[in-house]
Amino acid sequence: MIENTGNVLLTIGAVLIFFAALAVVRFPDVYSRASAFVKLACFGMFCLMLAIFILEGFSATALKALLLCVLAAATLPASVQALLKVSRSAGVLDSENEIKDSK
């Protein structure tokens, strides 16, 4: 039962990280790409680390996985926010303000 739960969490985490990578390719501007990536990748990583914790049991590896999950959840949104703030001040435009190609 515990192995099945771990395997399901591994699958969910891998699918979410795949969709995060797909969002980076498919979305039109930097801001929507970053927003989708940080949400999907953070939750996908959380699922992967929780699966490692469940599959490994209470060990040093499991504790490292939980510590990594806590640190990433605390720093990933803040670092993406800082990057987006810098990109806006550097003049990166969003999709509404982009110059359209003339046909």
C-alpha distances in whole Angstrom, upper triangle without the diagonal:
4,5,5,6,9,10,11,13,14,15,17,18,20,21,23,25,26,27,29,31,32,33,35,37,37,38,42,43,42,41,38,37,36,35,32,31,31,29,26,26,26,23,21,22,20,17,17,18,15,13,15,15,11,11,14,13,17,19,22,21,18,21,23,21,21,25,25,23,26,29,28,28,31,33,32,33,36,37,37,39,42,42,42,45,47,47,48,51,51,52,49,49,47,47,49,52,52,55,54,56,59,59
4,5,5,6,9,10,11,12,14,15,16,18,20,21,23,24,26,27,29,30,31,33,35,36,37,41,41,40,39,37,35,34,33,30,29,28,26,24,24,23,20,19,19,17,14,14,15,12,10,11,11,7,7,10,10,13,16,19,17,14,17,19,17,17,21,22,20,22,25,25,24,28,30,29,31,33,34,34,37,39,39,40,43,44,44,46,48,49,50,47,47,45,45,48,50,50,53,53,54,58,58
4,5,5,6,9,10,10,12,14,15,16,18,20,21,23,24,26,27,29,30,32,33,34,36,39,40,39,38,36,34,33,32,30,28,28,26,24,23,23,20,18,18,17,14,13,14,12,9,10,11,8,6,10,10,14,16,19,16,14,18,19,17,18,21,21,20,23,25,25,25,28,30,29,31,34,34,34,36,39,38,39,42,44,43,45,48,48,49,46,47,44,44,47,50,49,52,52,53,56,57
4,5,5,6,9,10,11,12,14,15,16,18,20,21,23,24,26,27,28,31,32,32,34,38,38,37,37,34,33,32,31,28,27,27,25,22,22,22,19,17,18,17,14,14,15,13,10,12,13,10,9,13,14,17,19,22,19,17,20,22,19,19,23,23,21,24,27,25,25,29,30,29,30,34,34,34,36,38,38,39,42,43,43,45,47,48,48,45,45,43,43,45,48,47,50,50,51,54,55
4,5,5,6,9,10,11,12,14,15,16,18,20,21,22,25,26,27,29,31,31,32,36,36,35,34,32,30,30,28,26,25,24,22,20,20,19,16,15,16,14,11,11,13,10,8,11,11,8,9,12,13,16,18,20,18,15,18,20,17,17,20,20,18,21,24,22,22,25,27,26,27,30,31,31,33,36,36,36,39,41,40,42,45,45,46,43,43,41,41,43,46,45,49,48,50,53,53
4,5,5,6,9,10,10,12,14,15,16,18,20,21,23,24,26,27,29,30,31,35,35,34,33,31,29,28,27,25,23,23,21,19,18,18,15,13,13,12,9,9,10,8,4,7,8,6,6,9,11,14,15,17,15,12,16,17,13,14,18,17,16,19,21,20,20,24,25,24,26,29,29,29,31,34,33,34,37,39,38,40,43,43,44,41,42,39,40,42,45,44,47,47,48,52,52
4,5,5,6,9,10,11,12,14,15,16,18,20,21,23,24,26,27,28,30,34,34,33,33,30,28,28,27,25,23,23,22,19,18,18,16,13,14,14,10,9,12,11,7,9,12,9,8,12,14,17,18,20,17,15,19,19,16,17,20,19,18,21,23,22,22,25,27,25,27,30,30,29,32,35,34,35,38,39,38,40,43,43,44,41,41,39,39,42,44,43,46,46,47,50,51
4,5,5,6,9,10,11,12,14,15,17,18,20,21,22,25,26,26,28,32,32,32,31,28,27,26,25,22,21,22,20,17,17,17,14,12,14,13,9,10,12,11,8,11,13,11,11,15,16,19,21,22,19,17,20,21,17,18,21,20,18,21,23,21,21,25,26,24,25,29,29,28,31,33,33,33,36,38,37,39,42,42,42,39,39,37,37,39,42,41,44,44,45,48,49
4,5,5,6,8,10,10,12,14,15,16,18,20,21,23,25,25,26,30,30,29,28,26,24,24,23,20,19,19,17,14,14,14,11,9,10,9,5,6,9,7,5,9,11,9,10,13,15,17,19,20,17,15,17,17,14,14,18,16,14,17,19,18,17,21,22,21,22,25,26,25,27,30,30,30,33,35,34,36,39,39,40,37,37,35,35,37,40,39,42,42,44,47,48
4,6,5,6,9,10,11,12,14,15,17,18,20,21,23,24,26,29,30,28,28,26,24,23,23,20,18,18,17,14,13,14,12,9,9,10,7,5,8,8,6,8,11,10,10,13,15,18,18,19,16,14,17,17,13,15,18,16,14,18,19,17,18,21,22,20,22,25,25,25,27,30,29,30,33,34,33,36,38,38,39,36,36,34,34,37,39,39,42,42,43,46,47
4,5,5,6,9,10,11,12,14,15,16,18,20,21,22,24,28,29,28,27,25,23,23,22,19,18,19,17,14,13,15,12,9,11,12,9,8,12,12,9,12,15,14,13,16,18,21,22,23,20,18,21,20,17,18,21,19,17,20,22,20,20,24,24,22,23,27,27,25,28,31,30,30,33,35,34,35,38,38,39,35,36,33,33,36,38,37,40,40,41,44,44
4,6,5,6,9,10,11,12,14,15,16,19,20,21,22,25,26,25,25,22,20,20,19,16,15,16,14,11,11,12,9,7,10,10,7,8,11,11,10,13,15,14,15,18,19,22,23,24,21,18,21,20,17,17,20,18,16,19,21,18,17,21,22,20,21,24,24,23,26,28,27,28,31,32,31,33,36,36,36,33,33,31,30,33,36,35,38,38,39,42,43
4,5,5,6,9,10,11,12,14,15,17,19,20,21,24,25,23,23,21,19,18,18,15,13,13,12,9,8,9,7,4,6,7,5,5,9,9,9,11,13,14,14,17,19,20,21,21,18,16,18,18,14,15,17,15,13,16,17,15,15,18,19,16,18,21,21,20,23,25,25,25,28,30,29,31,34,34,34,31,31,29,29,32,34,34,37,37,38,42,42
4,5,5,6,9,10,11,12,14,16,17,18,20,24,24,23,23,21,18,18,18,15,14,15,14,10,9,12,10,7,8,11,9,7,11,12,11,13,16,16,16,18,20,23,23,23,19,18,21,19,16,17,20,17,15,19,20,17,17,21,21,18,20,23,22,21,24,26,25,26,29,30,29,31,34,33,34,31,31,29,29,32,34,33,36,36,37,40,41
4,5,5,6,9,10,10,12,14,16,16,18,21,23,22,22,19,17,18,17,14,13,14,13,9,10,12,11,8,10,12,10,10,14,15,14,16,19,19,19,21,23,26,26,26,23,22,24,23,19,20,22,20,18,21,22,19,19,22,22,19,20,24,23,21,24,27,25,25,29,30,29,30,34,33,33,30,30,27,27,30,32,31,34,34,35,38,38
4,5,5,6,9,10,10,13,14,15,16,20,20,19,19,16,14,15,14,11,10,11,9,6,7,9,7,5,8,10,9,10,13,14,14,16,18,19,19,22,24,25,26,26,23,21,23,21,18,18,20,18,15,18,19,16,15,19,19,16,17,20,20,18,21,23,22,22,25,27,26,27,30,30,30,27,27,25,25,27,30,29,32,32,33,37,37
4,5,5,6,9,10,11,13,14,15,19,19,18,18,16,13,13,14,11,8,10,10,6,5,8,8,5,7,10,10,10,13,15,14,16,18,19,20,21,24,25,25,25,21,20,22,20,17,18,19,16,14,17,18,14,15,18,17,14,16,19,18,16,19,22,20,20,24,25,24,26,29,28,29,25,26,24,24,27,29,28,31,31,32,36,37
4,5,5,6,9,10,11,12,14,18,19,18,19,16,14,15,15,12,10,13,12,9,9,12,12,9,11,14,13,13,16,18,17,18,21,22,22,24,26,28,28,28,24,23,25,23,20,22,23,20,18,21,22,18,18,22,21,17,19,22,21,19,22,24,22,22,26,27,25,27,30,29,29,26,26,24,23,27,29,28,30,30,31,34,34
4,5,5,6,9,10,10,11,15,16,16,16,14,11,13,13,9,8,11,10,7,8,12,11,9,12,15,14,14,18,19,19,21,23,24,24,26,28,30,30,30,27,26,27,25,22,23,24,21,19,22,22,19,18,21,21,17,18,21,20,18,20,23,21,21,24,25,23,25,28,28,28,24,24,21,21,24,26,25,28,27,29,32,32
4,5,5,6,9,10,11,14,14,13,14,11,9,9,10,7,5,8,8,5,6,9,10,9,11,13,14,14,17,18,19,20,23,24,24,26,28,30,30,29,26,25,26,24,21,21,22,19,17,19,19,16,16,19,17,14,14,18,17,14,17,19,17,17,21,22,20,22,25,25,25,21,21,19,19,22,24,23,26,26,28,31,32
4,5,5,7,9,10,14,14,13,15,13,9,10,12,9,7,10,12,9,8,12,13,11,13,16,16,16,18,21,21,22,24,26,26,27,30,31,31,30,27,26,27,25,22,23,24,20,19,22,21,17,18,21,19,16,16,19,18,15,18,20,18,18,22,22,20,22,25,24,24,21,21,19,19,23,24,23,26,25,26,30,31
4,5,5,6,8,12,13,14,15,12,9,12,13,10,9,12,13,10,11,15,15,13,16,19,18,18,21,23,23,24,27,28,28,30,32,34,34,33,30,29,30,28,25,26,27,24,22,25,24,21,21,24,22,19,19,22,21,18,20,22,20,19,23,24,21,23,26,25,25,21,21,19,18,21,23,22,24,24,24,28,28
4,5,5,6,9,11,11,11,9,6,9,9,6,7,10,11,9,10,14,14,14,16,18,19,19,22,23,24,25,28,29,29,31,33,35,35,34,31,30,31,29,25,26,27,24,22,24,23,20,19,22,21,17,16,20,18,15,17,20,18,16,20,21,19,20,24,23,22,18,18,16,15,18,20,19,22,22,23,26,27
4,6,6,9,9,8,10,9,5,7,9,8,7,10,12,11,11,14,16,15,16,19,20,20,22,25,25,26,28,30,30,32,34,35,35,34,31,30,31,28,26,26,27,23,22,24,23,19,19,22,20,16,16,18,17,13,16,18,15,14,18,18,16,18,21,20,20,16,16,14,14,18,19,18,20,20,22,25,26
4,6,8,10,10,13,11,8,11,13,11,10,14,15,14,14,18,19,18,19,22,23,22,25,27,27,28,31,32,32,34,36,38,38,36,33,33,34,31,28,29,30,26,25,27,26,23,23,25,23,19,20,22,20,17,19,21,18,17,21,21,18,20,23,22,21,17,17,15,14,18,20,17,20,19,20,23,24
4,7,9,11,12,10,8,12,13,11,11,15,15,14,15,19,19,18,21,23,23,24,27,28,28,30,32,33,34,36,38,39,39,39,35,34,35,33,30,31,32,28,27,29,28,24,24,27,25,21,21,23,22,18,20,22,20,18,22,22,19,20,24,23,21,18,17,14,13,16,18,16,19,18,19,22,22
4,6,8,9,6,6,9,10,9,10,13,14,14,15,18,19,19,21,23,24,25,27,29,29,31,33,34,35,37,39,40,40,39,36,35,35,33,30,31,31,28,26,28,27,24,23,25,23,20,19,21,20,16,18,20,17,15,19,20,17,17,21,20,19,15,14,11,10,13,15,14,17,16,18,21,22
4,7,9,7,7,11,12,12,13,16,17,17,18,21,22,22,24,26,27,28,30,32,33,34,36,38,38,40,42,43,43,42,39,38,38,36,34,34,34,31,29,30,30,26,26,27,25,22,20,22,21,17,18,20,17,15,18,19,15,16,19,18,16,13,11,8,6,10,12,10,13,12,14,18,19
4,6,6,6,9,10,11,12,14,16,17,18,20,22,22,24,26,27,28,30,32,33,34,36,37,38,40,42,42,42,41,38,37,37,35,32,33,32,29,28,29,28,24,24,25,23,19,18,19,18,14,15,17,14,11,14,15,12,12,15,15,13,9,8,5,5,9,10,9,12,13,15,19,21
4,6,5,6,9,10,10,12,14,15,16,18,20,21,21,24,25,26,27,30,31,32,34,35,36,38,39,40,40,38,35,35,35,32,30,30,29,26,25,26,24,21,21,22,19,16,15,16,14,11,12,13,10,8,11,12,9,10,13,13,12,8,8,7,8,12,12,11,15,16,18,22,24
4,5,5,6,9,10,11,12,14,15,16,19,20,21,23,24,25,27,29,30,31,33,35,36,37,39,39,39,38,35,34,34,32,29,29,28,26,24,24,23,20,19,20,18,15,13,14,13,10,10,12,10,7,10,12,9,9,13,13,12,9,9,7,9,11,12,13,16,18,20,24,26
4,5,5,6,8,10,11,12,14,15,17,18,20,21,23,24,26,27,28,30,32,33,34,36,37,38,38,37,34,33,33,31,29,28,28,26,24,24,24,20,19,20,19,16,14,16,15,12,12,15,13,10,13,15,13,13,17,17,16,13,12,9,9,12,14,14,17,18,21,24,26
4,6,5,6,9,10,11,12,14,16,16,17,20,21,22,23,25,26,28,30,31,32,34,35,36,36,35,32,31,31,29,26,27,27,24,22,23,22,19,18,20,18,14,13,16,14,11,12,15,12,11,14,15,13,14,18,17,17,13,13,11,11,14,16,15,18,19,21,25,26
4,6,5,6,9,10,10,12,14,15,16,18,20,20,22,24,25,26,28,30,31,32,34,34,34,33,30,29,29,27,24,24,24,21,19,20,19,15,15,16,14,11,10,12,11,7,9,11,9,8,12,13,11,13,16,16,16,13,14,12,13,16,17,17,21,22,24,27,29
4,5,5,6,9,10,11,13,14,15,17,19,20,21,23,24,26,27,29,30,32,33,34,34,33,30,29,29,27,24,24,24,21,19,19,19,15,14,16,14,11,9,12,12,8,9,12,11,10,13,15,14,14,18,18,18,15,15,13,14,16,18,18,22,23,25,29,31
4,6,5,6,8,10,11,12,14,15,17,18,20,21,22,24,26,27,28,30,32,32,33,32,29,28,28,26,23,23,24,21,18,20,20,16,15,17,16,13,11,14,14,11,13,16,14,13,16,18,17,17,21,21,21,18,17,15,15,18,20,20,23,24,26,29,31
4,6,5,6,8,10,10,11,14,15,16,18,19,21,22,24,25,26,28,30,30,30,29,26,25,26,24,21,21,21,18,16,18,17,14,13,15,14,10,10,13,12,9,12,15,13,13,16,17,16,18,21,21,21,18,18,16,17,20,22,21,24,25,27,30,32
4,6,5,6,8,10,10,12,14,15,16,18,20,21,22,24,25,26,28,28,28,27,25,23,23,21,19,18,18,16,14,15,14,10,10,12,11,7,6,10,10,7,10,13,12,12,15,17,16,17,20,21,21,19,19,17,19,21,23,23,26,27,30,33,35
4,6,5,6,8,10,11,12,14,16,17,18,20,21,23,24,26,27,28,28,27,25,23,23,22,19,18,19,16,14,15,15,12,10,13,13,9,8,12,13,11,12,15,15,15,17,20,19,20,23,24,24,21,21,19,20,22,24,25,28,29,31,34,36
4,6,5,6,8,10,11,12,14,15,16,18,20,21,22,24,26,27,27,27,24,22,23,21,18,18,19,17,14,16,16,13,12,15,15,11,11,15,15,13,15,18,17,17,20,22,21,22,26,26,26,23,23,21,21,24,26,26,29,29,31,35,36
4,6,5,6,8,10,10,12,14,15,16,18,20,21,22,24,25,25,24,21,20,20,19,15,16,17,14,11,14,14,10,10,13,13,9,10,14,13,12,15,17,16,17,20,21,20,22,25,25,26,23,24,22,23,25,27,27,30,31,32,36,37
4,5,5,6,9,10,11,12,14,15,16,18,20,21,22,23,23,22,20,18,18,17,14,13,14,11,9,10,11,7,7,10,10,7,8,12,12,11,14,16,16,17,20,21,21,23,25,26,27,24,25,23,24,27,29,29,32,33,35,38,40
4,5,5,6,9,10,10,12,14,15,16,18,20,21,22,23,22,20,18,18,17,14,13,15,13,10,12,13,10,9,12,13,11,11,15,16,15,17,20,20,20,23,25,24,26,28,29,30,27,27,25,26,28,30,31,34,34,36,40,41
4,5,5,6,9,10,11,12,14,15,16,18,20,21,22,22,19,17,18,17,13,14,16,13,10,13,14,11,11,15,15,13,14,17,17,16,19,22,21,21,24,26,25,27,30,30,31,28,28,26,27,29,32,31,34,35,36,40,41
4,5,5,6,8,10,10,12,14,15,16,18,19,19,18,15,14,15,13,10,11,12,9,7,10,11,9,9,13,13,11,13,16,16,16,19,21,20,21,24,25,25,27,30,30,31,28,29,27,28,31,33,33,36,36,38,42,43
4,5,5,6,8,10,10,12,14,15,16,17,18,18,15,13,13,13,9,9,11,9,6,9,11,9,8,12,13,12,13,16,17,17,19,22,22,23,25,27,27,29,31,32,33,30,31,29,30,33,35,35,38,39,40,44,45
4,6,5,6,9,10,10,12,14,15,17,18,18,15,13,15,14,11,11,14,12,9,12,14,12,12,16,17,15,17,20,21,20,22,25,25,26,28,30,30,31,34,35,35,32,33,31,32,34,36,36,39,40,41,45,46
4,5,5,6,9,10,10,12,14,16,16,16,13,11,13,13,9,10,13,11,9,13,14,12,13,17,17,16,18,21,21,21,23,25,25,26,29,30,30,32,35,35,36,33,34,32,33,36,37,37,40,40,42,45,46
4,5,5,6,9,10,10,12,13,13,13,10,8,10,9,5,6,9,8,6,10,12,11,11,15,16,15,17,20,20,21,23,25,25,27,29,30,30,33,35,35,37,34,35,33,34,37,39,39,42,42,44,48,49
4,5,5,6,9,10,11,12,13,14,11,8,10,11,7,7,11,10,8,11,14,13,13,16,18,17,19,22,22,23,25,27,28,29,31,33,33,35,37,38,39,36,37,35,36,39,41,40,44,44,46,50,51
4,5,5,6,8,10,12,13,15,12,9,12,13,9,10,14,13,11,14,17,16,16,19,21,20,22,25,25,25,28,30,30,31,34,35,35,37,39,40,41,38,39,37,37,40,42,42,45,45,46,50,51
4,5,5,6,8,10,10,11,8,6,10,10,7,9,12,11,11,14,16,15,16,19,21,20,22,25,25,25,28,30,30,31,34,35,35,37,40,40,41,38,40,38,39,42,43,43,46,46,48,51,52
4,6,5,6,7,8,10,8,4,7,9,7,7,11,11,10,13,15,16,16,19,21,20,23,25,25,26,29,30,31,32,35,36,36,38,41,41,43,40,41,39,40,43,45,45,48,49,50,54,55
4,6,5,8,10,13,11,8,11,13,10,10,14,15,14,16,19,19,19,22,24,23,25,28,28,29,31,33,34,35,37,39,39,41,43,44,45,42,43,41,42,45,47,46,50,50,51,55,56
4,6,9,10,13,10,8,12,13,11,13,16,16,15,18,21,20,21,24,25,25,27,30,30,30,33,35,35,36,39,40,40,42,45,45,46,43,44,42,43,46,48,47,50,51,52,55,56
4,7,7,9,7,6,10,11,10,12,14,15,15,18,20,20,21,24,25,25,28,30,30,31,33,35,35,37,39,40,40,43,45,45,47,44,45,44,45,47,49,49,52,52,53,57,58
4,6,9,9,7,9,12,11,12,15,16,16,18,20,21,22,24,26,26,29,31,31,32,34,36,36,38,40,42,42,44,46,47,48,46,47,45,46,49,51,51,54,54,56,59,60
4,7,8,6,7,10,11,11,13,15,15,17,19,20,21,23,25,26,28,30,30,32,34,35,36,38,40,41,42,44,46,46,48,46,47,46,47,50,51,51,55,55,57,60,62
4,5,5,6,9,10,11,12,14,15,17,18,20,21,23,24,25,28,30,30,31,34,35,35,38,39,40,41,44,45,46,48,45,47,46,47,50,51,51,54,55,56,60,61
4,5,5,6,9,10,10,12,14,15,16,18,20,21,22,23,26,28,27,29,32,32,33,36,37,38,39,42,43,43,45,43,45,44,46,49,50,49,53,54,55,59,60
4,5,5,6,9,10,10,12,14,15,16,18,20,21,22,25,26,26,27,30,31,31,33,35,36,37,39,41,41,43,41,43,42,43,46,47,47,50,51,52,56,57
4,5,5,6,9,10,11,13,14,15,17,19,20,21,23,25,25,27,29,30,31,33,35,36,36,39,41,41,43,40,42,41,42,45,46,46,49,50,51,55,56
4,5,5,6,9,10,11,12,14,15,17,18,20,22,23,24,26,28,29,30,32,33,34,36,38,39,40,42,40,42,40,42,45,46,46,49,50,52,56,57
4,5,5,6,8,10,10,12,14,15,16,17,20,21,21,23,26,26,27,29,31,32,33,35,37,37,39,37,39,38,40,43,44,43,47,48,49,53,54
4,5,5,6,9,10,10,12,14,15,16,19,20,20,22,24,25,26,28,30,31,31,34,36,36,38,35,37,36,37,40,41,41,44,45,47,50,52
4,5,5,6,9,10,11,12,14,15,18,19,20,21,23,25,26,27,29,30,31,34,35,36,38,36,37,36,37,40,41,41,45,46,47,51,53
4,5,5,6,9,10,11,12,14,16,17,18,20,22,23,24,26,28,28,30,32,33,34,36,34,36,35,37,40,41,41,44,45,47,51,53
4,6,5,6,8,10,10,11,14,16,15,17,20,21,21,23,25,26,27,29,31,31,33,31,33,32,34,37,38,38,41,42,44,48,49
4,6,5,6,9,10,10,13,15,15,16,19,20,21,23,25,26,27,29,30,31,33,31,32,31,32,35,36,36,40,41,43,46,48
4,6,5,6,9,10,12,13,15,16,18,19,21,22,24,25,26,28,30,31,33,31,32,31,33,35,37,37,40,42,44,48,49
4,5,5,6,8,11,11,12,14,16,17,18,20,21,22,24,26,27,28,30,29,31,30,32,34,35,35,39,40,42,46,48
4,5,5,5,8,10,10,12,14,15,16,18,20,21,22,24,25,26,28,26,28,27,29,31,32,32,36,37,39,43,44
4,6,6,7,9,11,12,13,15,16,18,19,21,22,24,25,27,28,26,27,26,28,30,31,32,35,37,39,43,44
4,6,7,7,9,11,12,13,15,17,18,20,21,23,24,25,27,26,27,26,29,31,32,32,36,37,40,43,46
4,6,5,6,9,10,11,12,14,15,17,18,20,21,22,25,23,25,24,27,29,30,30,33,35,37,41,43
4,5,5,6,9,10,11,12,14,16,16,18,20,21,23,21,22,21,24,26,27,27,31,32,34,38,40
4,6,5,6,9,10,11,12,14,15,16,19,20,21,19,21,19,22,24,25,25,29,31,33,37,39
4,6,5,6,9,10,11,12,14,15,17,18,20,19,21,20,23,25,25,26,29,31,34,37,40
4,5,5,6,9,10,11,12,14,16,16,19,17,19,19,22,24,24,25,28,30,32,36,38
4,5,5,6,9,10,10,12,14,15,17,15,16,16,18,21,21,21,25,27,29,33,35
4,5,5,6,9,10,11,12,14,16,14,16,15,18,20,20,21,24,27,29,33,35
4,5,5,6,9,10,11,12,14,14,16,16,20,21,21,22,25,27,30,33,36
4,5,5,6,9,10,10,12,11,14,14,17,20,19,19,22,25,27,30,33
4,5,5,6,9,10,11,9,11,11,14,16,16,16,20,22,25,28,31
4,5,5,6,9,10,10,12,12,16,17,17,18,21,24,26,30,33
4,5,5,6,9,9,12,13,17,19,17,18,20,23,26,29,32
4,5,5,6,5,9,10,14,16,14,14,17,20,22,25,28
4,5,5,5,7,9,13,14,12,13,16,19,22,25,28
4,5,8,10,12,16,17,14,15,18,21,24,27,30
4,6,9,12,16,17,14,14,16,20,22,25,28
4,6,9,13,14,11,11,13,16,18,21,25
4,7,10,12,10,9,12,15,17,20,23
4,7,8,6,6,9,12,15,18,21
4,6,6,6,10,12,15,18,21
4,6,5,9,10,13,16,18
4,6,9,10,13,16,18
4,6,9,12,15,18
4,6,9,12,15
4,7,9,12
4,6,9
4,6
4
